[in-house]
Amino acid sequence: MVATLSRWLVLATITGGIVGTGTSLFLVALHFSLDQTANIPLYIQMILLPLGGIINGLILYYGYPHQTDLKDSTIAAVHEQSGKMPYRTLPIKPLAAIVTLASGGSAGKEGPCSHIGGTIASLLGSVFRLNPELQKRIVACGVSAGFASVFGTPIAGAIYGVEVLTIGRIRQDIILPSFIAGIVSFEISKLWGIEYSYFPMTSAVNFSEIFFIKIIIIGILCGFVAWLFIEFFEQSRLLFRLIQLRYRIWPPLMPFMGGIIVALLIIWIPTDYLGLSLPIMESALNGEQVPYVSFFWKIVLVAITLGSGFYGGIVTPQFVIGALAGNVFANFLHVDPIIGAAVGMVAVVASASNTPFAAIFMGIELFGMNIGIYVAASCLTAFIIIGHRSVYPEQLVAYSKSIWMTLRPNISLEKEDIHISYGLLRKIRRIQHRKKHRYSKIK
């Protein structure tokens, strides 16, 4: 066991150091790009969105090998590919994310950081010639390191990289190396000058039964908001896929079409919901009044941006949606909107990503221990309410959340019947079947 501990101290430290450097370089490039397109006139923003869409489509279409047995997903790498990932795609997603966010696409920044972390870790596993089991663990370490680096939450990052793999089970054998990798990556990013935002709540919150029940209600409502977000995202993705197959549209044109739709929508929807949307999230966390439909506008723009084929993270939008929703619900329930935004922010992450413990620790790291009990209540409540829906269809289900729901154990959500939107999916499969049958006749 001492040898095991020593091995992971070395491997996780190396992984965290390299991943922290990689994610820091990405964040520096991203912040520079965002500064160049900040405060631009509306008409330029409307031009940039379709332009960013076509550039995004070309990068992803020509940057990825079309014939490969390896999925470019860290969760799939652990569950299906023995920790192997395609290495040549390492710069593709970060570049595409920079284009997406700089052009105004509504997305997040953690996706490329997790991709950087998982790919670098997989490469290191190959260099060190680790066996398949250790290769899986080091990939999880890389994801944790990337998550910790981008948000400045090393404990939550360590747990997130492990918890996101499977619903109902946390692999304790990966927590220590993930924690080491997350801490090292976080410290390396600080050395690179990456700045993080924290919102400590110094004033104590007096516990009362009524207040606690209101927090649980906010958690329930945030669980429904997370469900709405997943539903919009899935339907948008399937709809764009259906259009692309039915009319045989060149794939790079799909994000171009998405960019046009978003450009038209911002004639009515404020541009505050484009890009990362961090200013409006901070307004909600500071207790300022936000529009009652603010979280819905963010859901719509994110669903169209990512569903059409833009690339970007999907956790940062959950932060924004949760903070806005929590602020709105707190005002209705006569709760301090600062607390409402804080618990809502992490509750949506807990439910949409099925990572309640990572979300709880994130809430404590971002807001302090004073509201720890309320963060835990809202996260666990939202986690139950969402059921088995998830923004990550590759997640496995180890144990069902309810005795009234029958799920096959260790089946990914993309293969689970309750998760599939069958209306659009059947149409897509019919089109694919007709195309396959037509080609076989030609041959």
PyMOL commands that set and color helices and strands:
alter all, ss='L'
color gray80, all
select helices_A, chain A and resi 2-36+42-63+74-80+87-89+92-102+110-127+132-151+154-163+172-191+209-246+253-265+271-273+278-285+294-308+316-332+337-352+356-367+369-385+413-415+417-419+422-442
alter helices_A, ss='H'
color red, helices_A
select strands_A, chain A and resi 166-167+396-397+411-412
alter strands_A, ss='S'
color yellow, strands_A
deselect
rebuild
show_as cartoon
